[in-house]
């Protein structure tokens, strides 16, 4: 049943030779890897309005120069990550750049931040999509968390089916969203140029505003910069591109930056001219669309594609998170399981972990996008700063042809990214403080995992292993719970290993049971030694462990190994296991960590 359900949801397994078929062309890559960045125009401009609205609606004109500053940062990031793509075509983005140029720990800070950021990408994108749905249908507001969780599950399943299949499905909504925004921005700008927008809806540019400060403007700038999250995803996912991967990735990055710049600036201009303000229950894009078109078919087309692309923007995280996890796992900083490909050739462990952690975040924050976005943005601007600083070090060290221009580009990007990061910490500390606790804990976890892998490698390496003890014989300990076919089956196996040194061990809880069992055993197997370990405390593990210790100590004197054979019967139906005590499993789990004791399970399969 489970296998059938898995095949129905995920599809049949693919051969490893089909890996090349799972690569993306530029059109599909633009949809699947840019959806996060492109969809952020649905909430990035609104974040600026939230900050400026704390002064007055008249302060909204500052969104225009602030947006110009965001576009400067976007340009610097696009040019910088284009350089990263060609310098590090193997992928890895900020993690690889920071590790190679700034050192291991800066690299881990970048990598850890991005892992968390991609989890937040899914949570923020799906929560924002749920916001767009509830804006159009307010009656669904109380079910927002459930809606978000269901969409995460669906996207997780879709990604488990493979990169190409998910890209084919998700390409259409992304391009429909771009078309919807072009229609919205084009119509809105036409109305503005034709004088159809009342001037009283907005304060004139340059209007003096009491209470405005540089600190507040920087805060609005950092909030608006949340629209740039996802820009780095393409540099992390270069291995997903068809050959020539680096060239195709660079072209896709430039195309994404161009579209993002147009849509971001267009939404900011429309929000200013139409006097849009922040409303908790209705998004800014929804307000703009309603003012321009009313609640007609075009409005619902815009809201529908916006909701869909915001939800599918989570797919950027599903594309980049597993590949980043592979790089970290190869460097032994996270579990090796992240390097394993699933039935459909995707890194399914990374996909599943990402989905589960995203659902946890959505549940904890109640799907509140405004609470998630600061953490989301800080998680990406730390790697922005580190990666561009790393590229500065690379150009200074290598000094290739034209390095000064590249160095300037990275310096500008690094400075602006650093300023945005600091402003986030200063202005939204109450929302982003968990980063200061979580990142050090994540680095400690990376360190402990790496230390474990290094210790394992050192001990497994033949040249450094301790010389093995010469084994002269084998002492078999066979725990028994009765006289059954299960015990007989295990005894036959024990005799094949060491017919002369088998010790059956029985642990009774009552003296009467002890005497009765000894009599039965003499008739059943008179040639096999039986040891009974009476215990009034109803514990099998403690007396059995003490006995094994005694035998192991004596066996070591004569270079003998101790093997504990655990009989276990297997029910015909898997669910029937819950009807039986799993004492064999507990015993095996307890003994597996014992030094110089070999544990063997001998199964006896029931037929009915």
Secondary structure, 3 states (H helix, E strand, C coil): CHHHHHHHHHCCCCCHHHHHHHCECHHHHHHHHHHHHHHHHHCHHHHHHHHHCCCCHHHHHHHHHHHHHHHHHHHHHHHHHHHHHHHCCCCCHHHHHHHHHHCHHHHHHHHHHHHHHHHHHHHHHHHHHHHHHHHHCHHHHHHHHHHHHHHHHHHHHHHHCCHHHHHHHHHHHHHHHHHHHHHHHHHHHHHHHCCCCCHHHCCCCCCCCCCCCHHHHHHHHHHHHHHHCCCCHHHHCHHHECCCHHHHHHHHHHHHHHHHHHHHHHHHHHHHHCCCCCECCECHHHHHHHHHHCCCHHHHHHHHHHHHHHHHCHHHHHHHHHHHHHHHHHCCCCCHHHHCCCCCCCCHHHHHHHHHHHHHHHHHHCCCHHHHHHHHHHHHHHHHHHHHHHHHHHHHHHCCCCHHHHHHHHHHHHHHHHHHHHHHHHHCHHHHCHHHHHHHHHHHHHHHHHHHHHHHHHHHCHHHCCCCCCCCEEEEEEEECCCCHHHHHHHHHHHHHHCCCEEEEECCCCHHHHHHHHHHHHHHCCCCEEEECCCCCCCHHHHHHHHHHHHHHHHHHCCEEEEEEEEEEECCCHHHHHHCCCHHHHHHHHHCCCCCEEEEEEEEECCC
